[in-house]
Amino acid sequence: MPRRRRAPVKRLRAQKTARRAESFPLILRIEEPLTDAINYVQALYLMGFGLISHHEAGGDAIVALAQETGQRLEAVKEIWNEMLGKERRSRSLKRRP
Protein backbone atom coordinates (compact mmCIF):
# COMPACT_ATOMS: atom_id res chain seq x y z
CA MET A 1 0.00 0.00 0.00
CA PRO A 2 1.27 3.47 -0.81
CA ARG A 3 1.99 5.70 2.13
CA ARG A 4 0.06 8.86 2.72
CA ARG A 5 1.87 12.10 2.29
CA ARG A 6 2.11 14.18 5.40
CA ALA A 7 1.07 17.78 5.33
CA PRO A 8 4.02 20.14 5.54
CA VAL A 9 4.64 21.36 9.03
CA LYS A 10 4.41 25.09 9.39
CA ARG A 11 7.38 26.58 11.12
CA LEU A 12 6.62 28.99 13.86
CA ARG A 13 8.44 32.26 13.62
CA ALA A 14 9.91 33.84 16.66
CA GLN A 15 7.88 36.79 17.82
CA LYS A 16 9.59 40.16 17.85
CA THR A 17 10.06 41.49 21.29
CA ALA A 18 7.60 44.15 22.29
CA ARG A 19 10.40 46.53 23.18
CA ARG A 20 11.92 46.31 19.70
CA ALA A 21 8.57 46.68 18.00
CA GLU A 22 7.78 49.79 20.02
CA SER A 23 11.20 51.42 19.77
CA PHE A 24 11.66 51.32 16.00
CA PRO A 25 8.81 53.76 15.20
CA LEU A 26 10.29 56.08 17.82
CA ILE A 27 13.65 55.85 16.10
CA LEU A 28 12.09 56.76 12.76
CA ARG A 29 10.79 60.00 14.25
CA ILE A 30 14.37 61.18 14.84
CA GLU A 31 15.19 61.77 11.18
CA GLU A 32 13.18 64.96 10.65
CA PRO A 33 14.38 66.80 13.80
CA LEU A 34 17.94 65.72 13.05
CA THR A 35 17.76 67.16 9.55
CA ASP A 36 16.21 70.35 10.92
CA ALA A 37 18.98 70.70 13.52
CA ILE A 38 21.64 70.31 10.82
CA ASN A 39 19.94 73.00 8.73
CA TYR A 40 19.78 75.37 11.72
CA VAL A 41 23.49 74.89 12.38
CA GLN A 42 24.28 75.66 8.75
CA ALA A 43 22.19 78.84 9.03
CA LEU A 44 24.16 79.88 12.13
CA TYR A 45 27.38 79.20 10.25
CA LEU A 46 26.29 81.48 7.41
CA MET A 47 25.15 84.16 9.85
CA GLY A 48 28.53 84.07 11.57
CA PHE A 49 30.36 84.53 8.29
CA GLY A 50 27.99 87.37 7.42
CA LEU A 51 28.87 89.10 10.67
CA ILE A 52 32.58 88.53 10.03
CA SER A 53 32.36 89.95 6.52
CA HIS A 54 30.67 93.11 7.89
CA HIS A 55 33.27 93.44 10.64
CA GLU A 56 30.72 92.89 13.40
CA ALA A 57 31.68 91.47 16.77
CA GLY A 58 30.62 87.94 17.61
CA GLY A 59 30.86 86.43 14.16
CA ASP A 60 33.91 84.32 15.07
CA ALA A 61 32.15 82.88 18.11
CA ILE A 62 29.06 81.97 16.09
CA VAL A 63 31.15 80.28 13.38
CA ALA A 64 33.14 78.33 15.99
CA LEU A 65 29.97 77.21 17.75
CA ALA A 66 28.32 76.23 14.47
CA GLN A 67 31.38 74.22 13.38
CA GLU A 68 31.55 72.32 16.67
CA THR A 69 27.82 71.64 16.73
CA GLY A 70 27.88 70.60 13.07
CA GLN A 71 30.60 68.04 13.74
CA ARG A 72 28.58 66.54 16.57
CA LEU A 73 25.43 66.42 14.49
CA GLU A 74 27.32 64.74 11.65
CA ALA A 75 28.46 62.06 14.10
CA VAL A 76 24.85 61.51 15.14
CA LYS A 77 23.80 61.38 11.49
CA GLU A 78 26.44 58.73 10.72
CA ILE A 79 25.19 56.61 13.62
CA TRP A 80 21.63 57.11 12.41
CA ASN A 81 22.47 56.02 8.86
CA GLU A 82 24.33 52.99 10.21
CA MET A 83 21.29 51.99 12.27
CA LEU A 84 18.98 52.32 9.28
CA GLY A 85 21.38 50.36 7.09
CA LYS A 86 21.51 47.49 9.57
CA GLU A 87 17.73 47.45 9.85
CA ARG A 88 17.30 47.41 6.06
CA ARG A 89 19.87 44.64 5.67
CA SER A 90 18.24 42.51 8.34
CA ARG A 91 14.83 42.98 6.73
CA SER A 92 16.13 42.07 3.28
CA LEU A 93 17.83 38.96 4.62
CA LYS A 94 14.58 37.87 6.28
CA ARG A 95 12.67 38.23 3.01
CA ARG A 96 15.00 36.06 0.97
CA PRO A 97 13.74 32.49 0.41
Secondary structure by P-SEA (a helix, b strand, c coil): cbbbbccbbbbbcccccaaaaaaaaaaaaaaaaaaaaaaaaaaaaaaaaaaaaacccaaaaaaaaaaaaaaaaaaaaaaaaaaaaaaaaaaaaaacc
